[in-house]
Amino acid sequence: MHHRLIDEGLRMDTGIIVETGSAWSTHHFAMLVGYGANAVHPYLALETVKQWHTSGKTMRLMKTGKLKATTVSEAQDNYRNAVEEGMLKILSKIGISLLTSYAGAQIFEAIGLGEEVIDTSFKGTTSRIDGMDLELNSHKC
């Protein structure tokens, strides 16, 4: 989508918000932002935090003081803060100080994806090793 918007001359006028149940780790967020997402809403991760918080075991641990008592909203904020700190750590390790410098930069290398897949879904990504193409059960050795 990022490259399609660039090709159409619309990228500077458009934000990409990814609403997904598949992103929960810092790596997932880094990949989405690195490929052009301006924001990520990890609805399933936030719902998981909510279910964890309201579980009987968690409630007992909070009542006995073995776990800091929080609200659901505070627990979700803790998750968001952890992801943000993880993203900052990733950026600092590669020498980037601003998230805007990382967004859409595609500073990744694909391993095991064929040229057709990269051109279709990961345009501009470097790959020194060929691999899977778009045909089912097909790959190049």
N, C-alpha and C positions, 0 to 999 in steps of 0.2 A: 504494500500500500504506500509506504514511504516513497519508493522510487516511482511509482505510478503518479503520485501527486507532484513529484519533482518534474517528471516528463510533461505533465499537463500545465506546469507553471503555477500550481496551486499550493505547494508545500508551505510557503511562507505565510499563507493566509489560513492554514488549516492545522488544527491540533489532532493528534491521534491518541485516543483514550482506549486502553485495552481493558475490557471487563472479562475476567477469566477465572475459571475454577482450577486451572492448571498451574498457576504460579503461587508458590509458597516459600521458596527459598531465595536468598539473596541472589544466587546465580540466575534464577529465572528472571528476576527483575532486571538484572544487569543486561541480560540478553535482549529482553524486550525493549529497554531503553536504547541499547546499542544499535538496534535495528529500527529505531525511529519513534518508539512510543514516547509521548509527552507525559503520560500518566498511566498508572496501572491500578485497577480496582480488583483486588484478589478476593472476591466475594466468598469463595469456599474457605479460604484460610481464615477470614474474619469470622465466618460461621463456626468453624472448627474451634477457634479460640472461645467463642461464646459457649459452645457445648462443653468444652473442657472446664470452663469456669463454673458452669452450673451443675457439673457432675457431683454426685454424692461424695466421692473421694476428695475432690478439690475443696468442697465446702467444709468437710471435716478437718482437712489440713489447715484451712484458714481459721476455723473455730478454735483449734488447739494451739494456734500460733506457730505452727511449723511452716506455714506459708503466709506471706504477707497478705492481709485482707485487702482486696480490691473490688471495685465494681467491674461489671462486664466492659463498660466503656474504658476504664483504666487498663484492663487487661488487653483490649484491642489496641489502645494507644501504645502500650509496651511492645506489642508485636510490631506495629508500624515504626516505632523508634528503633527497634532492633534491625529491621530491614534497612532503614535509612542509614544507620551507623555502619552496617555491612556494606552498603553501596559506597559510602565515603571511604571505607577501607580499601575496597577494590580500586576506586579512582586514585587514591593516594599511592597505591602500589605501582600503578602504571604511569604516575606522574601527571595526572590530570587534576586540576584544582576546581573546575566548574562542571557541574552536571551538563550544562548546555554544550560544553566542548566534547562530551562523551555521547550525547544523544545523536543517534543516526550515524555515528562515526564508523561503525562496522569494523572494528579493529580485531577481528577474529579470523581464524583460518578453519575452513571446513575440512574434515577428514572423512573419507568414505562416501562422499556425495559426488555424483556425476555432474558433468558440465550442464546438462539439461535441467537438472534439479536446481543447481545454483543459479542459472540464468532465469529460471521461473520464479523461484522463491527467495533467493538470497543474493540477488544481483549485486555484483561488485565485491563479493567475498572471495578471498584468495583460497585456492585449493591446489596443493602440489600432488595430491594423490587422488586419482579418479575413483569412482565407486558407483553406488546405486543410482539408477536412472528412474524415470517415471513409470516404466513398465513393471507390472506386478511380478515379483520373484525374478527380477533381472538385475544383474550387476556385471561390471567389468572387472577382470582380475589383472 
